[in-house]
Amino acid sequence: MLPNQTHVQPHYTLPGVMHYLQTEFTKNERDRITWELERSEMKARITQLEGENRNLRYKLANLENTTPSVAEIKPQENGSSSSLTSLLKSKVSVQENVKEIIYLLKNPDVTGQLGALSDKDNVFHSIEKLNLNNNNETDNTNIHDPLFNHNIVPQEIDSTNSDMLPIGHKKDNNYASDAETITLNDDNPDTSMDSDSSSLFSVKKVNPVQSMTTSTKPLDATKQVSLSTGPIKDITVCRANMVSFSGNGELKLTTFRKDLDIDVVTIDENVKCESLFWFDHNQIMILNNKELQIWSSVDRTMLCKTDFFKREEFSNDFKFSDIKSIDFKNKWLLIALDKKVYIWEVNVSKSNDLVDEYKIFAVRKTTVNTTNPIIGSILGITEKSLIILSTDPYEFSIYNFQGKILHTVDLGQSIGDNISSSFTHGRLVLNKETSKLLLQIGKALIVYSFDQKRIIVGEVLRNEPCSVLFQTDSDFILLAYRSGLIELRKLPSFQNIIKKYNHYEEMSSVNKNVCDIVVETVWSEGTPVIISGGENGILRLERIAEFV
């Protein structure tokens, strides 16, 4: 220290400290407002991209309409096979172009932009951001899951029958321009976002009146078709096509037309099937107790198969009944056992370019181990996540594909003492449109909202449903019982039954309570149609105006 130099202590005063705190508060408030503005801009940008995506799909559907469907082509007896070969090549070319355009429509930079908006370590904020990398040409899901479709297949406008779409994907015939206009403050209900959900997963509502037919002919309300001589075990819908499996081994393809008219063709009469999914728009995936098979819905032949359950993941004494859940979406196959969940990436490709020989490639991507017994599992709301429902205690957990737990919700308070801990199987149904998860454990139904981060419904029914559908942006829940009773309910007034009828109505001779009722849904001429099948082999189509 230099001579005559004294050490100066900092002098703090109350006004100075208050000024500093006010300055820092102003900075933080300004940063928060800037973040909110940027977040709103990103949400608007996402909405705009979805609109452009939808508009391009509409154009692609019109382009595909110029090429006749192969399934509708009936070669003349004296015709040559060259024209059919040419049409097949054209169809393949169009499909490849569609895939390339859909790939270009993806925008992975959006996730990075949203990720930079907030440094908060919030689990569901991370999940919400990850969802932007979802395969947006899908839905759904079969939506098993398209709407009410549990395996999610790309939900595009059907090129062969534009009047039939899965529920939750209503078409809009009023395109005023080539590009869709997005407005943030539009009071028009046709273009407003769903008010029931504030999540980025919300989808845009479409006025059902726009897609209604202008014909004065009254629409059929109910139709019954004899689909099989055996009980209908499973059905799944993709676009306007439905594939069904019956207890007598029949695998059939049903195409829905206007006014509840259908065309039915038999794919095979001796099929063994335990789980049924749409692999893509033209291929069907079947799992039985030995094999994984891929079938063509166009050629109505088996393309390839593999001894899937002889893999090293399954023990020598493995039985198909050991499986707790099977789910398939975007080529991810999930199989849940007692305390372990496997996920494979399944692809099908030609093994020989010169011959139409196909081969299945199933690569295991992840294994999730749990300490509690698993009673159900599905693929999650994001592309690489899964949800596991376990017991002892009852809870569900969200995992990523690395096996890390992102979030856990205790279900004990909602279930209470009403449900015992003896259940070995549960059901999970994910509604992406409103970011909700429905869980069924016996007679108990629980609905969890990802937006509100809480359980919004906890009810115990008089009887246990055998089928549950919950995939619309209107929060409708469809329950089917073994007796044939089908109920339509809606959140949040879950206890009120909007519509109910019996699949076996006017069929007193049918032996009920023997086979589960299976249900699916599609749109027909602006209104939804519930498809149900049961022990009698009858396919019942019920038009439900209450959905609109």
Secondary structure, DSSP 8 states (H G I E B T S, - for coil): --TT---------HHHHHHHHHHHHHHHHHHHHHHHHHHHHHHHHHHHHHHHHHHHHHHHHHHHHTS--GGG----TT--SHHHHHHHHHHHHHHHHHHHHHHHH--THHHHHHHTT-----HHHHHHHHGGGS-TTB--------TT-SSB-B----SS-TTEE-TT--------SSS----TT---TTS-B-TT--STT--B---GGGGS----S---SEEEEE--SS-EEEEEEETTEEEEEETTS-EEEEEE-GGG-EEEEEEESS---SEEEESSSSEEEEE-SS-EEEEETTTTEEEEEE-GGGSTTS-TT--GGG--EEEEETTEEEEE-SSEEEEEEEEEEEEETTTTEEEEEEEEEEEEE-SS-EEEEEE-SSTTEEEEEETTTTEEEEEETTS-EEEEEE-HHHHTTSS-S-----EEEEETTTTEEEEEETTEEEEEETTTTEEEEEEE-SS--SEEE---TT-EEEEE-TTSEEEEEESS-TTSEEEEEETTTT-TTS--SSS--EEEEEEETTEEEEEEE-TT-EEEEEE-GGG-
